[in-house]
Amino acid sequence: MKNTTKCTFNIQADLLSELKSLTQQKEIPSVNRGINEAVELYLRAKKKKHYEVLMEEAVHDSKFMQRLKDVDSDYSSIDQVVPGKW
């Protein structure tokens, strides 16, 4: 199990009720697990959005784009599709 720490927070009553219902239906093993999974999904989505913003900014960075073209050119001779499965 990952390193955990105990904390106290407020949650909307209807959300807690839904989590408890999912636990009773055996959809999730516990309310804690449901909250952890939800937070993980939320953070993953936030990080993805942040990455997309950074990439959008990079498109307008001429030095970045030049480095990208240079790398693409450097590897173009060895970048080939391999037939069949690996």
N, C-alpha and C positions, 0 to 999 in steps of 0.2 A: 504494500500500500504506500502511496505517496505520502510525503511529509505533510501533516495537517496541523492546523492550529485552531483552537476554539475561538469563536468570535460571536458577538451579539449584533444583530441588525433587525430592522423593521422590514416586514414584508406585508404586502396587501393581503387582507384576510381571504379574499377570493382565490388568490394564487396559492396560498397555503392550503386551502381547502382542496383545490385541484391536485396539488402534489400528494396530499394525504389520500385522496381518492385513487390516484394512480398507484400508490403504494398498496392499498387494499386490493386493487385489481391485479396486483403482481406485475404491473407494467414497468415499475422501477423498484429496486430493492429497498430504498429508503428515501425519505424526504431529503436528507443530507445529500445522497447521491444525485437526486434530481436537481438540487440547487447547484451542486458542483458541475454537473454536465451542462446545465443551462449557462453557467458563468463561463465555462470553457468555450462553448459555442459562441457566446457573445464576444468574448475576447478574440477568438479566431476571426470573426466577422469584422471586428474593429481593426485588427492588424491587417487584414486583407484590404480593407478600404484605405488604410493609411498607405500601404504599399502601392495601391492603384494611383493614389494622389502623387506619390513620389515618382512613379513611372511617367505619369502625365507631365510632371515638371521636367523630368529628364529628357523628354522628347524635344523640349524647347532649349536644351542646353547643347550648344554646338560642339563643345569639347567632348561631352559624353557621346554624342552621336558619331563624332569622328572616331573615337576609340572603339565604338561598337562596329563601325565599318571596317576599321583596321583588323580587329579580331576576326570578323567574318571573312575578310580577305585572307588572313593568315591561315585559317583552317579550311578554306574552300577546297583545297586539293585533296584533303584527307576525309572530308565530310561526305560520306557516301551511304546510300541505303544498302543494308546488308540483306541479301535474299534469304528467305526462309526464316525459321524461328531460331532464337538464340538458345 
